[in-house]
Amino acid sequence: MIAPQNVYWHRELPPVEADLVAEHTVEADSVRVPGTIAHRDELWAGCRRDLFEKVDARLGQEIVRLGGTCAHVLDERVEEKRDPVNNEAWLHGRFTYMLYR
């Protein structure tokens, strides 16, 4: 059995019968990786995957916490963060979504 979808990204539309509740924002950080040039593309791809897995989980938690049935992600801002002291880098995302009931 396939679990029903409860997070809709950008052009994906939530069910027609869903009612708007309110707009909200969540933020998340990916895992930190070494701030090196070696294997850079692979490291960033892993960070991106990790960030979006965390956002999906976080949105699921927020839907339940706020009493909704689904969320539609309207906007995302993903930026690179660095810690030069520890020579680490990661992605930080801020996602605006509409909660539906």
NORWOMO-V74463 format. One line per field, one symbol per residue. ss: DSSP state (~ for helix, > for strand, _ for the rest). phi: phi as a letter, one per 20 degrees, with the letter a starting at -180 (. if undefined). A space follows every 50 residues. Layout:
ss->???
phi->???
//
This chain:
ss->______>>>__________>>>>>>>>>>___>>_____~~~~~~~~~~~ ~~~~~~~~~~~~~~~____>>>>>>>>>>>>>>____>>>>>>>>>>>>> _
phi->.efffccddlffdfggffdfdaeccccbcefecfedeflgffffffffgf gffffgfffgffgfgemedacdfebccdcecccffelccaddcccebdec c
//
